């Protein structure tokens, strides 16, 4: 290989399996007393599932200090430890507290004696000199994949030579060589170089070597000049840990050691095509639960491994242009929910899927052909903690509320394989562990938020412009649209099935009659919860089947997505729509608030006469219902015939009660019927005599504040006035 004065650009990406043990001093732990639940009313076997029994998650030194200060009588109690902390971590039982403390101290001592800081040195020998460059020291955790993402530029080796990759330990007073390998060719693709230590394989370094020509005379095209400028820019932007250098790529995120995972995810990018339509030199960043990897060359399949903190997480893949002015400006995104890998989203349940969710599985895999969707206004959120990127549907008659179809590009084929822990766990176990973890996290979040919330600047008042900027009108608009869509959507489940065909009503009615005549209903009251659970299960299965049929239809999309499918509105329509949304929000809140307040005041004598009327009407209704129930009980004490007839009638009414198409004469009536707030408005009109809180406030001000209290007396004609002496008696306060 002749040295023509060019250079090699080396992207050191990751390292796997180096013989550097994991440091244990920074691990987290939690503990509980081993004799919990052994009292008279406790259940010891269930104590471990109670989050309140476990201590807060703390580093090992803090746990040791906490255990040492326990009371003398507690020092002899049994104790259960989890190292590292987590719902799925193994439990370790100790007879006394000192034994547990000794075990933790032994773990910390072992961790402090072991090295975890490593550097990778690249050595190139040319005809003129020997060039050595090293990466910044980084941490390695045992056999876990450690992401590095550091770039170095070195001269090409001399003819017949190679670049030497050396791996050094850094924590000892002197560097210790723990691995060495060679690279003889700049392949411009990701490669794994095995590292040998004492003649045995000890790990691998993942890097990409690209040849860069630096002689200006050889730059014959603009593309070659761009490559040379990129090499120079990359050399300037190497090793910027804070990401403030505009020319450098933003550093990849690496997961902290204290996280606990429910499983592992292996992502294989088989191919990527069509990316050049948006990016001259594309590269991808894969993100899952705070951990990122980079992919630049797609000639061969690329494999990445992530830890899964929650099955509700999303795998996000962003595409960037390495030749763009802002290399961190994402051009497109692919978002794959992890739940879709284990259970296809929108699919109705089958027996095999239910068994897979309950039983333990070793691996679950799924293959996707996905194209990059347009970016949202929030960007990739790589600098925002806790950022969650989601797709949102378009709004009716709201221009630019959806995604632009022309901005979608490329196609990536990737395979995702999920492994739920070791030993293998079921999907149900992982969900339960996630719920318990969220419950335990809520115990600590309010304390942190309260301490942060108390730090306010009393001297500074926000300006009107700042307040207006904080108003998320788009979020309000989407919330109103969701409410309207929910009430306008057709019925689902059992009701939809009954309305699908009239014979469904007959079939359901006959099945209900048989169910009642065989004595299952009304039956005993202890069986009613089981009947309700069965009803919910049947309704859920029907809704799942109907959703699957709706989502699989290519004629009409279940949610509007593209801006091209949204009919744009004029300025007058937009202003009218905004005013309608504001009125709608005010109407909803007013109707709900007035209804709740009137129901509360109707029977509390906020208005004495109105409460007497309400009690009288309620008493009449209760009397009529009691008489009806008595008549029902006399005619059919066991309900053998009445319940079947009632259920059969309801099934027929639902099946045959879809109604005819609206005509010009009854359009207004039907619109009023379809108004979801019409029942609340009617209730408030009927119960107008009962004051709500606004009326009570008005009455309080007008009588208790405005008027001087001179007393109150009854009229002479009142039969309840015991002090009345005649028609000419003057009453005064």
C-alpha positions as CSV (number, residue, x, y, z in Angstrom):
1,X,0.0,0.0,0.0
2,X,1.7,3.2,-1.2
3,X,1.7,6.2,1.0
4,X,0.4,9.0,-1.2
5,X,0.2,11.6,1.5
6,X,-3.4,10.8,2.2
7,X,-5.0,10.2,5.6
8,X,-7.2,7.7,7.4
9,X,-10.3,8.9,9.3
10,X,-11.0,6.4,12.1
11,X,-14.3,6.4,13.9
12,X,-13.9,4.4,17.1
13,X,-17.5,3.5,17.9
14,X,-17.7,0.8,20.6
15,X,-15.9,-1.9,22.5
16,X,-17.2,-5.3,23.7
17,X,-16.0,-7.9,26.1
18,X,-12.7,-6.4,27.3
19,X,-11.3,-8.1,30.4
20,X,-12.1,-5.1,32.6
21,X,-14.5,-6.2,35.4
22,X,-17.5,-4.1,36.2
23,X,-17.0,-1.6,39.1
24,X,-19.2,-2.5,41.9
25,X,-18.9,0.5,44.2
26,X,-21.3,2.6,42.1
27,X,-24.0,-0.1,42.0
28,X,-27.3,0.5,43.6
29,X,-29.0,-1.7,46.2
30,X,-32.3,-2.0,48.1
31,X,-33.2,-4.1,51.1
32,X,-36.1,-5.2,53.3
33,X,-36.5,-7.1,56.6
34,X,-36.6,-10.8,56.2
35,X,-39.3,-11.4,58.8
36,X,-41.9,-9.0,57.3
37,X,-45.4,-10.2,57.3
38,X,-44.9,-12.9,60.0
39,X,-47.3,-11.2,62.4
40,X,-50.9,-12.3,63.2
41,X,-52.4,-10.5,60.2
42,X,-49.5,-10.6,57.8
43,X,-48.7,-12.9,54.9
44,X,-44.9,-13.5,54.7
45,X,-45.0,-15.0,51.2
46,X,-46.5,-11.8,49.7
47,X,-44.4,-9.3,51.6
48,X,-41.7,-9.2,48.9
49,X,-44.3,-8.0,46.4
50,X,-45.3,-5.0,48.5
51,X,-43.2,-1.9,47.3
52,X,-43.7,-0.3,50.7
53,X,-41.6,-3.0,52.4
54,X,-38.5,-2.2,50.4
55,X,-36.1,0.6,51.2
56,X,-35.2,3.4,48.8
57,X,-32.8,2.6,46.0
58,X,-29.3,3.8,47.1
59,X,-25.6,3.3,46.2
60,X,-23.8,0.5,48.1
61,X,-21.9,2.9,50.5
62,X,-25.2,4.6,51.5
63,X,-26.9,1.3,52.1
64,X,-24.0,0.2,54.3
65,X,-24.1,3.4,56.3
66,X,-27.9,3.1,56.7
67,X,-27.7,-0.5,58.0
68,X,-25.0,0.3,60.5
69,X,-27.1,2.8,62.3
70,X,-30.0,0.5,62.8
71,X,-31.1,-0.1,66.4
72,X,-29.4,-2.8,68.4
73,X,-32.5,-5.0,68.5
74,X,-32.7,-4.8,64.7
75,X,-29.2,-5.9,64.2
76,X,-30.2,-9.5,64.8
77,X,-33.1,-9.5,62.4
78,X,-32.9,-11.3,59.0
79,X,-32.5,-9.1,56.0
80,X,-33.1,-9.5,52.2
81,X,-30.8,-7.7,49.7
82,X,-31.0,-6.9,46.0
83,X,-27.7,-6.0,44.3
84,X,-28.3,-4.3,41.9
85,X,-31.6,-2.8,42.8
86,X,-34.6,-3.7,40.7
87,X,-37.8,-5.6,40.6
88,X,-36.3,-8.4,38.6
89,X,-33.0,-8.7,40.5
90,X,-32.2,-11.8,42.5
91,X,-32.8,-11.7,46.3
92,X,-30.0,-12.5,48.7
93,X,-31.0,-13.6,52.3
94,X,-28.9,-13.0,55.4
95,X,-29.5,-14.1,58.9
96,X,-28.4,-10.8,60.5
97,X,-27.6,-7.2,59.6
98,X,-23.8,-7.5,60.2
99,X,-23.7,-10.4,57.7
100,X,-25.4,-8.3,55.0
101,X,-23.1,-5.3,55.7
102,X,-20.0,-7.6,55.4
103,X,-21.3,-8.9,52.1
104,X,-21.8,-5.3,50.7
105,X,-18.4,-4.2,51.9
106,X,-16.8,-7.2,50.2
107,X,-18.6,-6.2,46.9
108,X,-17.4,-2.6,47.2
109,X,-13.8,-3.7,47.9
110,X,-13.8,-5.9,44.9
111,X,-15.1,-3.1,42.7
112,X,-12.5,-0.6,43.9
113,X,-9.6,-2.9,43.2
114,X,-10.6,-3.4,39.6
115,X,-9.9,-1.2,36.7
116,X,-12.7,0.4,34.6
117,X,-11.0,3.2,32.7
118,X,-9.6,2.2,29.3
119,X,-8.2,4.1,26.3
120,X,-7.6,2.9,22.7
121,X,-4.4,4.0,21.0
122,X,-3.9,4.0,17.2
123,X,-0.4,3.6,15.9
124,X,0.6,4.3,12.2
125,X,4.1,4.0,10.9
126,X,4.9,5.9,7.6
127,X,8.2,6.4,5.8
128,X,8.8,9.6,7.8
129,X,7.6,9.0,11.3
130,X,5.4,7.0,13.7
131,X,2.1,8.7,14.6
132,X,0.2,7.8,17.8
133,X,-3.2,9.1,18.7
134,X,-5.4,8.0,21.6
135,X,-9.0,8.3,22.4
136,X,-10.2,9.9,25.6
137,X,-10.4,7.4,28.5
138,X,-13.8,5.7,28.8
139,X,-15.5,3.3,31.1
140,X,-16.1,-0.4,30.3
141,X,-18.5,-2.5,32.2
142,X,-17.5,-6.2,31.9
143,X,-18.9,-7.8,28.8
144,X,-21.4,-5.0,28.1
145,X,-21.2,-3.1,24.9
146,X,-19.6,0.3,25.6
147,X,-20.4,3.1,23.2
148,X,-17.4,5.5,22.5
149,X,-18.1,7.6,19.3
150,X,-14.7,9.3,19.0
151,X,-13.0,10.2,15.8
152,X,-9.3,10.5,15.0
153,X,-7.4,11.3,11.8
154,X,-4.0,9.7,11.1
155,X,-1.7,9.4,8.0
156,X,-2.0,6.4,5.9
157,X,0.5,3.6,6.8
158,X,3.5,2.9,4.7
159,X,3.3,0.5,1.8
160,X,2.7,-3.0,3.1
161,X,2.1,-1.6,6.6
162,X,-0.9,-1.5,8.9
163,X,-2.5,0.5,11.6
164,X,-2.1,-1.0,15.1
165,X,-4.9,-0.8,17.6
166,X,-3.8,-1.0,21.2
167,X,-6.1,-1.2,24.3
168,X,-4.6,0.1,27.5
169,X,-5.7,0.1,31.1
170,X,-5.5,3.6,32.6
171,X,-6.2,3.2,36.4
172,X,-2.9,1.7,37.3
173,X,0.1,4.0,37.9
174,X,1.5,2.7,34.7
175,X,-0.5,1.9,31.6
176,X,-1.0,-1.9,31.0
177,X,-1.5,-3.3,27.5
178,X,-4.5,-5.5,27.6
179,X,-5.1,-6.1,23.9
180,X,-3.7,-5.4,20.4
181,X,-4.8,-5.9,16.8
182,X,-4.1,-4.6,13.3
183,X,-6.0,-2.9,10.4
184,X,-4.5,-3.2,6.9
185,X,-7.3,-1.6,4.8
186,X,-9.6,1.4,4.9
187,X,-12.9,-0.4,4.1
188,X,-15.2,2.5,4.9
189,X,-17.6,0.2,6.8
190,X,-18.0,-0.9,10.3
191,X,-15.7,-3.7,11.3
192,X,-15.0,-5.6,14.6
193,X,-11.3,-6.1,15.4
194,X,-10.7,-9.0,17.8
195,X,-8.3,-8.1,20.7
196,X,-6.0,-10.9,21.9
197,X,-4.5,-11.0,25.4
198,X,-2.0,-13.6,26.3
199,X,-2.9,-15.5,23.2
200,X,-6.6,-15.7,24.0
201,X,-9.5,-13.6,22.6
202,X,-10.3,-10.9,25.2
203,X,-12.8,-8.7,23.3
204,X,-13.4,-6.7,20.2
205,X,-13.2,-3.0,19.1
206,X,-15.8,-1.7,16.6
207,X,-14.5,1.0,14.3
208,X,-14.8,2.4,10.8
209,X,-11.7,3.4,8.8
210,X,-12.2,5.7,5.8
211,X,-9.5,6.8,3.4
212,X,-9.3,10.6,2.9
213,X,-7.3,12.3,0.2
214,X,-5.6,15.5,1.3
215,X,-3.7,16.7,-1.8
216,X,-5.5,19.7,-3.3
217,X,-4.2,18.8,-6.8
218,X,-6.1,15.6,-6.7
219,X,-9.5,17.1,-6.0
220,X,-11.1,17.0,-9.4
221,X,-14.7,17.2,-8.4
222,X,-16.8,19.1,-5.9
223,X,-17.6,15.8,-4.1
224,X,-13.9,15.2,-3.6
225,X,-13.5,18.7,-2.2
226,X,-16.4,18.1,0.1
227,X,-14.8,14.9,1.4
228,X,-11.5,16.7,2.1
229,X,-13.4,19.5,3.9
230,X,-15.3,16.9,5.9
231,X,-12.1,15.3,6.9
232,X,-10.7,18.7,8.0
233,X,-13.9,19.6,9.8
234,X,-14.1,16.2,11.6
235,X,-10.5,16.7,12.7
236,X,-11.4,20.0,14.2
237,X,-14.6,18.6,15.8
238,X,-13.0,15.5,17.4
239,X,-13.6,14.9,21.1
240,X,-16.0,17.6,22.1
241,X,-17.7,16.0,25.1
242,X,-20.2,18.8,25.7
243,X,-21.4,19.0,22.1
244,X,-21.1,22.8,21.9
245,X,-18.8,22.7,18.9
246,X,-21.2,23.4,15.9
247,X,-18.9,21.5,13.5
248,X,-18.7,18.4,15.6
249,X,-21.4,15.7,15.9
250,X,-23.3,15.6,19.1
251,X,-21.9,12.9,21.4
252,X,-23.9,9.7,21.6
253,X,-25.8,9.0,24.8
254,X,-24.7,6.1,26.9
255,X,-26.8,4.3,29.6
256,X,-25.9,4.7,33.2
257,X,-24.8,1.6,35.1
258,X,-27.5,1.8,37.7
259,X,-30.4,1.2,35.3
260,X,-32.3,-2.1,35.6
261,X,-33.7,-3.7,32.5
262,X,-36.5,-6.1,31.8
263,X,-34.7,-7.6,28.8
264,X,-32.4,-7.0,25.8
265,X,-33.2,-5.8,22.3
266,X,-31.0,-6.7,19.3
267,X,-31.5,-4.5,16.2
268,X,-30.1,-5.6,12.9
269,X,-30.2,-3.1,10.0
270,X,-30.1,-5.4,6.9
271,X,-30.2,-2.6,4.3
272,X,-30.9,1.1,3.7
273,X,-31.8,2.5,0.4
274,X,-33.2,5.8,-1.0
275,X,-31.4,7.9,1.6
276,X,-29.4,9.9,-0.9
277,X,-32.6,11.8,-2.0
278,X,-32.4,13.8,1.3
279,X,-28.8,13.4,2.4
280,X,-25.5,13.5,0.5
281,X,-23.7,11.4,3.1
282,X,-26.3,9.9,5.4
283,X,-25.7,8.4,8.8
284,X,-28.2,7.1,11.3
285,X,-28.5,7.3,15.1
286,X,-30.5,4.6,16.9
287,X,-32.0,5.5,20.3
288,X,-33.6,3.3,22.9
289,X,-34.1,4.1,26.6
290,X,-31.3,6.7,26.8
291,X,-28.7,4.6,24.8
292,X,-27.6,5.5,21.3
293,X,-25.6,3.9,18.5
294,X,-24.5,5.3,15.1
295,X,-24.6,3.6,11.7
296,X,-22.8,5.1,8.7
297,X,-22.1,2.3,6.2
298,X,-24.8,0.0,5.1
299,X,-22.9,-2.4,2.8
300,X,-23.2,-5.2,5.3
301,X,-25.8,-5.9,8.0
302,X,-25.2,-3.9,11.2
303,X,-26.1,-5.3,14.7
304,X,-26.7,-3.3,17.8
305,X,-27.7,-4.4,21.3
306,X,-29.8,-2.3,23.7
307,X,-31.1,-2.9,27.2
308,X,-34.9,-2.5,27.6
309,X,-36.0,-0.5,30.6
310,X,-39.7,-0.8,29.8
311,X,-41.7,-2.6,27.1
312,X,-43.6,0.7,26.6
313,X,-40.4,2.3,25.1
314,X,-39.9,3.2,21.4
315,X,-36.9,2.4,19.2
316,X,-36.2,5.7,17.4
317,X,-34.0,5.9,14.3
318,X,-33.0,9.4,13.0
319,X,-31.3,10.2,9.7
320,X,-28.7,13.0,9.4
321,X,-26.6,14.4,6.7
322,X,-22.9,14.3,7.4
323,X,-22.2,17.0,4.8
324,X,-24.9,19.4,6.0
325,X,-24.0,22.7,7.7
326,X,-25.7,21.5,10.9
327,X,-24.8,17.8,11.1
328,X,-27.2,17.3,14.1
329,X,-30.3,18.5,12.2
330,X,-32.4,15.3,11.8
331,X,-34.0,14.8,8.4
332,X,-36.4,12.0,9.2
333,X,-37.4,9.5,11.8
334,X,-38.5,5.9,12.2
335,X,-40.3,5.1,15.5
336,X,-40.9,1.4,16.3
337,X,-42.9,0.7,19.6
338,X,-41.4,-2.2,21.5
339,X,-45.0,-3.4,22.2
340,X,-45.5,-4.0,18.5
341,X,-42.7,-6.6,18.5
342,X,-44.3,-8.7,21.2
343,X,-47.9,-8.1,20.1
344,X,-48.8,-6.5,16.8
345,X,-50.5,-3.2,17.4
346,X,-54.2,-3.3,16.4
347,X,-54.3,-7.1,16.0
348,X,-57.1,-9.0,17.6
349,X,-56.0,-11.5,20.3
350,X,-55.5,-15.2,19.3
351,X,-55.0,-18.2,21.5
352,X,-51.3,-18.4,20.6
353,X,-50.8,-14.7,21.4
354,X,-52.5,-15.0,24.8
355,X,-50.3,-18.1,25.6
356,X,-47.2,-16.2,24.5
357,X,-48.1,-13.3,26.8
358,X,-48.5,-15.5,29.8
359,X,-45.9,-18.2,29.2
360,X,-42.1,-17.6,29.2
361,X,-40.4,-17.0,25.9
362,X,-36.8,-17.0,25.0
363,X,-36.8,-14.7,22.0
364,X,-39.4,-12.7,20.0
365,X,-38.5,-11.2,16.7
366,X,-40.1,-9.2,13.9
367,X,-38.9,-7.6,10.6
368,X,-39.9,-4.2,9.4
369,X,-39.6,-2.3,6.1
370,X,-39.9,1.3,7.3
371,X,-39.4,4.6,5.5
372,X,-38.4,7.8,7.3
373,X,-41.3,10.0,8.3
374,X,-41.1,13.8,8.4
375,X,-39.8,15.4,11.6
376,X,-42.0,17.1,14.2
377,X,-41.4,20.7,15.4
378,X,-39.8,19.3,18.6
379,X,-36.9,17.8,16.6
380,X,-35.0,14.7,17.8
381,X,-34.9,15.9,21.4
382,X,-31.5,14.5,22.0
383,X,-30.7,17.5,24.3
384,X,-33.9,17.3,26.2
385,X,-34.1,14.9,29.2
386,X,-37.0,12.5,29.2
387,X,-38.0,13.5,25.6
388,X,-40.6,11.2,23.9
389,X,-41.1,11.5,20.2
390,X,-44.5,10.5,19.0
391,X,-46.6,10.7,15.8
392,X,-49.7,12.8,16.0
393,X,-52.7,12.6,13.6
394,X,-53.8,15.5,11.4
395,X,-56.7,17.7,12.5
396,X,-59.8,18.2,10.4
397,X,-59.6,21.4,8.3
398,X,-56.3,22.4,10.0
399,X,-53.6,23.1,7.4
400,X,-50.1,21.8,8.3
401,X,-51.4,19.9,11.3
402,X,-50.3,16.6,9.9
403,X,-47.2,15.3,8.1
404,X,-46.0,16.2,4.6
405,X,-46.2,13.2,2.3
406,X,-43.4,14.6,0.1
407,X,-41.0,14.7,3.1
408,X,-41.1,11.0,3.6
409,X,-38.1,9.2,2.0
410,X,-35.9,6.1,2.0
411,X,-36.5,2.6,3.2
412,X,-34.7,0.7,5.9
413,X,-35.1,-3.0,6.5
414,X,-34.5,-3.9,10.1
415,X,-35.0,-6.9,12.3
416,X,-35.8,-6.5,16.0
417,X,-35.3,-9.4,18.4
418,X,-36.4,-9.0,22.1
419,X,-35.0,-11.3,24.8
420,X,-36.9,-10.9,28.1
421,X,-34.2,-11.4,30.7
422,X,-32.2,-14.4,31.9
423,X,-33.8,-16.7,32.9
424,X,-36.5,-15.9,30.4
425,X,-39.6,-14.1,31.6
426,X,-43.1,-13.8,30.3
427,X,-44.5,-10.5,28.9
428,X,-47.0,-10.4,31.7
429,X,-44.2,-10.5,34.3
430,X,-42.4,-7.6,32.6
431,X,-45.6,-5.5,32.6
432,X,-46.2,-6.2,36.3
433,X,-42.5,-5.3,37.1
434,X,-42.9,-2.1,35.1
435,X,-46.1,-1.2,37.1
436,X,-44.4,-1.9,40.4
437,X,-41.4,0.2,39.4
438,X,-43.7,3.2,38.4
439,X,-45.5,2.9,41.8
440,X,-42.2,3.0,43.7
441,X,-41.0,5.9,41.6
442,X,-44.0,8.0,42.4
443,X,-43.1,7.8,46.1
444,X,-39.9,9.7,45.5
445,X,-40.9,12.1,42.7
446,X,-43.4,14.2,44.8
447,X,-40.6,14.9,47.4
448,X,-38.2,16.0,44.7
449,X,-40.8,18.2,42.9
450,X,-41.8,19.8,46.2
451,X,-38.2,20.8,47.0
452,X,-37.7,22.2,43.5
453,X,-41.0,23.9,43.5
454,X,-40.2,25.9,46.6
455,X,-37.3,27.7,44.9
456,X,-39.1,30.6,43.3
457,X,-38.1,34.2,42.7
458,X,-40.7,36.3,44.4
459,X,-39.4,39.5,42.9
460,X,-39.8,38.6,39.2
461,X,-43.3,38.5,37.6
462,X,-43.7,37.0,34.2
463,X,-44.6,39.4,31.4
464,X,-47.7,39.1,29.3
465,X,-45.7,37.9,26.3
466,X,-44.1,35.1,28.4
467,X,-47.5,34.1,29.6
468,X,-48.9,34.1,26.0
469,X,-46.0,32.0,24.8
470,X,-46.7,29.4,27.4
471,X,-50.2,29.0,26.2
472,X,-50.2,25.8,24.1
473,X,-53.1,26.6,21.8
474,X,-52.2,23.6,19.6
475,X,-52.6,21.3,22.5
476,X,-56.0,22.8,23.4
477,X,-57.1,22.4,19.8
478,X,-56.1,18.8,19.7
479,X,-57.8,18.1,23.0
480,X,-61.0,19.6,21.7
481,X,-60.7,17.6,18.5
482,X,-60.2,14.4,20.5
483,X,-63.3,15.0,22.5
484,X,-65.3,15.7,19.3
485,X,-63.9,12.6,17.5
486,X,-64.7,10.4,20.5
487,X,-68.3,11.4,20.6
488,X,-68.7,11.3,16.9
489,X,-67.2,7.9,16.5
490,X,-69.6,5.0,16.0
491,X,-70.4,2.5,18.7
492,X,-68.0,-0.4,19.1
493,X,-68.1,-3.8,20.7
494,X,-71.4,-5.6,21.5
495,X,-73.5,-2.6,20.4
496,X,-71.8,-2.4,17.0
497,X,-72.2,-6.2,16.5
498,X,-75.9,-6.0,17.3
499,X,-76.4,-3.2,14.8
500,X,-74.4,-4.9,12.1
501,X,-77.3,-7.2,11.2
502,X,-80.8,-7.6,12.5
503,X,-80.4,-11.4,12.9
504,X,-77.7,-10.6,15.5
505,X,-80.3,-9.2,17.8
506,X,-82.4,-12.4,17.5
507,X,-79.4,-14.5,18.1
508,X,-78.2,-12.5,21.1
509,X,-81.8,-12.5,22.5
510,X,-82.2,-16.2,22.2
511,X,-78.8,-16.8,23.8
512,X,-79.8,-14.6,26.7
513,X,-83.1,-16.4,27.1
514,X,-81.3,-19.7,27.3
515,X,-78.8,-18.3,29.7
516,X,-81.6,-17.2,32.0
517,X,-83.8,-20.2,31.6
518,X,-81.0,-22.5,32.6
519,X,-80.8,-20.7,35.9
520,X,-77.6,-18.8,35.5
521,X,-79.2,-15.4,35.8
522,X,-80.1,-13.6,38.0
523,X,-78.6,-16.4,40.1
524,X,-76.6,-15.6,43.2
525,X,-75.1,-12.2,43.9
526,X,-71.7,-13.6,44.3
527,X,-71.7,-14.6,40.6
528,X,-72.5,-11.1,39.3
529,X,-68.9,-9.9,39.3
530,X,-68.0,-12.9,37.2
531,X,-70.8,-12.1,34.7
532,X,-69.6,-8.5,34.5
533,X,-66.0,-9.7,33.8
534,X,-67.3,-12.0,31.1
535,X,-69.3,-9.2,29.5
536,X,-66.2,-7.0,29.5
537,X,-64.1,-9.8,27.9
538,X,-66.6,-10.4,25.1
539,X,-66.9,-6.7,24.5
540,X,-63.1,-6.3,24.4
541,X,-62.7,-9.2,21.9
542,X,-65.4,-7.7,19.6
543,X,-63.8,-4.2,19.8
544,X,-60.3,-5.8,19.0
545,X,-61.7,-7.6,15.9
546,X,-63.5,-4.4,14.7
547,X,-60.3,-2.4,15.2
548,X,-58.2,-4.9,13.3
549,X,-60.7,-4.8,10.4
550,X,-60.7,-1.0,10.4
551,X,-56.9,-0.7,10.5
552,X,-56.3,-3.3,7.8
553,X,-58.6,-1.4,5.4
554,X,-56.6,0.5,2.8
555,X,-59.6,2.5,1.6
556,X,-60.0,4.7,4.7
557,X,-57.3,5.3,7.2
558,X,-58.2,5.0,10.9
559,X,-56.5,8.3,11.6
560,X,-55.7,11.2,9.2
561,X,-52.0,11.5,8.7
562,X,-51.0,13.5,5.7
563,X,-51.5,17.2,5.1
564,X,-52.6,16.4,1.5
565,X,-55.6,14.6,2.9
566,X,-56.7,17.6,5.0
567,X,-59.0,20.0,3.3
568,X,-57.5,23.5,4.1
569,X,-59.7,26.1,5.6
570,X,-59.8,29.8,4.9
571,X,-58.8,32.5,7.4
572,X,-62.5,33.2,8.3
573,X,-63.0,29.5,8.9
574,X,-59.9,29.3,11.1
575,X,-61.0,32.3,13.2
576,X,-64.5,30.8,13.4
577,X,-63.1,27.4,14.4
578,X,-61.0,28.9,17.1
579,X,-63.9,30.8,18.5
580,X,-66.0,27.6,18.3
581,X,-63.3,25.7,20.2
582,X,-63.2,28.3,22.9
583,X,-67.0,28.3,23.2
584,X,-67.0,24.6,23.3
585,X,-64.5,24.4,26.1
586,X,-66.5,27.0,28.1
587,X,-69.7,25.1,27.4
588,X,-68.3,21.8,28.5
589,X,-66.8,23.1,31.7
590,X,-69.9,25.1,32.6
591,X,-72.3,22.3,31.9
592,X,-70.3,19.7,33.9
593,X,-69.6,22.1,36.8
594,X,-73.3,23.2,37.0
595,X,-74.5,19.7,36.9
596,X,-72.3,18.5,39.7
597,X,-73.0,21.5,41.8
598,X,-76.8,21.2,41.4
599,X,-76.7,17.5,42.2
600,X,-74.8,18.4,45.4
601,X,-77.2,21.3,46.4
602,X,-80.4,19.6,45.4
603,X,-80.7,17.6,48.6
604,X,-78.8,19.9,51.0
605,X,-81.5,22.7,51.3
606,X,-79.3,25.3,49.5
607,X,-82.8,26.4,48.3
608,X,-85.3,25.2,50.8
609,X,-88.4,25.0,48.6
610,X,-86.4,23.5,45.7
611,X,-84.9,20.8,48.1
612,X,-88.4,20.0,49.4
613,X,-89.6,19.6,45.7
614,X,-86.6,17.3,45.0
615,X,-87.2,15.2,48.0
616,X,-90.9,14.9,47.1
617,X,-90.1,13.9,43.5
618,X,-87.5,11.5,44.6
619,X,-89.9,10.0,47.1
620,X,-92.6,9.5,44.5
621,X,-90.1,7.9,42.1
622,X,-88.8,5.6,44.9
623,X,-92.4,4.7,45.7
624,X,-93.3,3.9,42.1
625,X,-90.1,1.9,41.6
626,X,-90.9,0.0,44.8
627,X,-94.4,-0.8,43.6
628,X,-93.1,-1.8,40.2
629,X,-90.5,-4.1,41.8
630,X,-93.2,-5.5,44.1
631,X,-95.5,-6.2,41.2
632,X,-92.6,-7.8,39.3
633,X,-91.8,-9.9,42.4
634,X,-95.4,-11.0,42.7
635,X,-95.7,-12.0,39.1
636,X,-92.3,-13.6,38.7
637,X,-90.5,-14.0,42.1
638,X,-87.6,-15.9,40.7
639,X,-87.2,-13.8,37.5
640,X,-87.2,-16.9,35.3
641,X,-89.4,-15.3,32.7
642,X,-89.1,-11.5,33.2
643,X,-85.3,-11.3,32.8
644,X,-85.2,-13.3,29.6
645,X,-88.0,-11.1,28.1
646,X,-86.3,-7.9,29.2
647,X,-82.9,-9.0,27.7
648,X,-84.5,-10.2,24.5
649,X,-86.3,-6.8,24.1
650,X,-83.1,-4.9,24.7
651,X,-81.2,-6.9,22.1
652,X,-84.0,-6.3,19.5
653,X,-84.2,-2.6,20.3
654,X,-80.5,-2.2,19.8
655,X,-80.4,-4.3,16.7
656,X,-83.4,-2.6,15.0
657,X,-82.9,0.9,16.5
658,X,-80.3,2.3,14.1
659,X,-82.8,4.7,12.5
660,X,-83.4,5.8,9.0
661,X,-81.3,8.3,7.1
662,X,-81.8,11.9,8.1
663,X,-84.2,13.9,6.1
664,X,-84.6,17.7,5.7
665,X,-87.4,17.8,8.1
666,X,-85.7,16.1,11.1
667,X,-82.1,17.3,10.5
668,X,-82.1,19.9,13.3
669,X,-83.7,17.4,15.7
670,X,-81.1,14.8,14.9
671,X,-78.3,17.3,15.4
672,X,-79.7,18.1,18.8
673,X,-79.9,14.4,19.6
674,X,-76.3,13.9,18.6
675,X,-75.1,16.7,20.8
676,X,-73.3,15.0,23.7
677,X,-74.0,17.9,26.0
678,X,-77.7,18.1,25.3
679,X,-78.6,15.8,28.3
680,X,-76.6,18.0,30.6
681,X,-78.1,21.2,29.2
682,X,-81.6,19.7,29.6
683,X,-80.9,18.7,33.2
684,X,-79.6,22.2,34.1
685,X,-82.7,23.8,32.5
686,X,-85.1,21.5,34.4
687,X,-83.1,22.0,37.7
688,X,-82.8,25.7,37.3
689,X,-84.6,26.2,40.5
690,X,-81.7,24.5,42.4
691,X,-78.8,26.9,42.7
692,X,-75.3,26.1,41.7
693,X,-72.3,27.6,43.4
694,X,-72.5,30.8,41.2
695,X,-76.1,31.3,42.3
696,X,-75.2,30.6,45.9
697,X,-72.4,33.2,45.7
698,X,-74.9,35.7,44.2
699,X,-77.4,35.0,47.0
700,X,-74.8,35.3,49.7
701,X,-73.6,38.7,48.5
702,X,-77.0,40.1,48.0
703,X,-78.3,39.0,51.4
704,X,-75.4,38.8,53.7
705,X,-73.2,41.6,52.4
706,X,-75.5,44.0,50.7
707,X,-78.4,44.0,53.1
708,X,-78.4,44.9,56.8
709,X,-79.9,41.9,58.7
710,X,-83.1,43.2,60.4
711,X,-84.6,39.8,60.9
712,X,-87.2,37.6,59.2
713,X,-90.8,36.9,60.0
714,X,-93.6,34.8,58.6
715,X,-96.8,36.3,57.2
716,X,-100.0,36.5,59.2
717,X,-101.7,34.0,57.0
718,X,-99.1,31.3,57.6
719,X,-100.5,28.4,59.5
720,X,-97.1,27.9,61.1
721,X,-97.1,31.4,62.8
722,X,-97.9,30.5,66.4
723,X,-97.6,34.1,67.6
724,X,-100.2,35.5,65.2
725,X,-103.0,37.4,67.1
726,X,-105.2,38.7,64.3
727,X,-105.3,40.1,60.8
728,X,-104.3,43.6,62.0
729,X,-101.3,42.4,63.9
730,X,-98.2,44.2,62.6
731,X,-95.1,42.1,62.3
732,X,-91.7,43.7,62.9
733,X,-88.2,42.4,63.4
